[in-house]
Structure formats: C-alpha cells, structure tokens
Amino acid sequence: MAKYECDRCGACCKGHLIVEADELDLLREPRLIESDPHYARKSHSQALAELQRDMGKALVIACGAEHPCKFLGADNRCTIYPTRPNDCVGMQAGDEQCQMTREAAGLPRLLPIRE
C-alpha cells in the first residue's frame, strides 16, 4: 500500500467539506462549539447535554473556498490538531478525499513517498 506525506496545502480544510463532531469530539475540544451556529450561543454543558439527549445529533463544521475551517491557521496548520474531531483524524494524506480536494483547488495529485 502506498504511503503519502501531507504537504500542508490546506486543501482539505479549505475545500467543500462538512465535518460532523459528536459528543466525544466536544468533550475533547470544547472550542468546536464556535464552529456551529446552532451551538455557538450555548455553554459547553448545554451543548453536551443536547448531544447526549439527541443521539445521532452532531455539531457541524462546514467549510468552503470562501470560508475555510475556523481552526485552520494562516500557516495551513490545524490550530486544534491534537484534539481535532474524529472526522478530521480519519482524513489521510493521499486518500481519495485528499486527492479530490487537491484537484478542486487546482493542485497536483499528492505522490506516494519512496521508501
């Protein structure tokens, strides 16, 4: 299986992306509340209670070309990387989603690293 190394282009956080953050994500990173207008005015405990009460409900981080992820820094690095949502953890350099967002941003495909 080919291995890829992220070149920190930021396309995954600037492209048309919807990240769902669940209760565990919010426990790990309370600032996620800021990213969803529905939860933004609620306290951390109120948001957690709502997510716990309504199974299947999630915070939504919607990104786009004109509105990159709120947690993407000017250097194209995630400002909450250690506590990012599981949806973000699941994105891997070189996978289909990575290659599609790079293409949409006009970037070349990420090439596998040579071992």
C-alpha positions in Angstrom: 0.0 0.0 0.0 1.4 3.4 -1.0 2.3 5.9 1.7 1.9 9.6 1.4 3.2 12.6 3.4 1.0 15.6 3.9 2.5 18.7 2.3 0.2 21.0 4.3 -1.5 22.5 1.3 -4.7 23.1 3.5 -7.0 22.0 0.6 -8.8 19.6 2.9 -9.7 22.4 5.3 -10.5 24.9 2.6 -12.5 22.7 0.2 -16.1 21.9 0.3 -16.1 19.9 3.5 -18.6 19.1 6.2 -17.2 17.7 9.4 -19.6 16.3 12.0 -18.4 16.5 15.6 -20.1 14.3 18.1 -20.2 14.3 21.9 -16.7 12.7 22.3 -15.2 15.3 20.0 -16.8 18.1 22.0 -15.5 16.6 25.3 -12.0 16.5 23.8 -12.2 20.0 22.2 -14.7 22.5 23.7 -13.9 25.2 21.1 -15.8 23.2 18.5 -18.9 24.9 19.8 -17.7 28.1 18.0 -18.0 26.4 14.6 -21.7 25.6 14.6 -24.1 28.5 14.7 -26.7 26.3 16.4 -24.4 25.6 19.3 -22.4 28.8 19.3 -24.5 30.6 21.9 -24.8 27.7 24.2 -22.5 26.8 27.1 -20.3 23.7 26.8 -22.5 21.8 29.3 -25.7 22.8 27.4 -24.2 21.6 24.1 -23.1 18.4 25.6 -26.5 17.8 27.2 -28.2 18.3 23.9 -25.8 16.0 22.0 -26.3 13.3 24.7 -30.1 13.7 24.7 -30.5 13.5 20.9 -28.4 10.5 19.7 -27.2 11.0 16.2 -27.1 14.7 16.5 -23.7 16.4 15.9 -22.0 19.8 15.7 -21.3 20.7 12.1 -18.2 22.4 10.8 -18.9 23.5 7.2 -16.0 24.7 5.2 -15.7 26.1 1.7 -13.4 28.1 -0.6 -14.5 31.4 0.9 -14.9 30.1 4.4 -12.1 27.7 5.4 -12.3 25.8 8.6 -12.3 28.2 11.6 -9.4 26.2 13.1 -7.1 26.4 10.1 -4.2 28.7 10.8 -2.6 31.2 8.4 0.2 28.6 8.0 -2.3 26.0 6.8 -1.9 24.0 10.1 -4.7 23.0 12.2 -4.8 25.0 15.4 -6.6 22.2 17.3 -4.7 19.3 15.7 -4.2 17.2 18.8 -7.9 17.5 19.7 -9.4 17.7 16.2 -12.7 15.8 15.5 -12.6 12.2 14.6 -13.8 13.0 11.1 -10.6 15.0 10.6 -8.5 12.3 12.1 -9.9 9.9 9.5 -8.7 12.1 6.6 -5.4 10.8 5.4 -2.8 12.3 3.1 -3.1 10.8 -0.4 -6.5 9.2 0.2 -9.4 9.7 -2.3 -10.8 12.7 -0.3 -7.3 14.3 -0.2 -6.8 13.9 -3.9 -10.2 15.2 -4.8 -9.8 18.4 -2.7 -6.4 19.0 -4.1 -7.7 18.7 -7.6 -10.6 21.1 -6.8 -8.1 23.6 -5.5 -6.0 23.3 -8.7 -3.2 21.4 -7.0 -1.4 18.4 -8.4 -2.1 15.0 -7.0 0.0 14.1 -3.9 2.5 11.5 -4.9 3.5 8.5 -2.8 6.7 8.7 -0.9 9.5 6.4 -1.9 10.7 4.0 0.7 
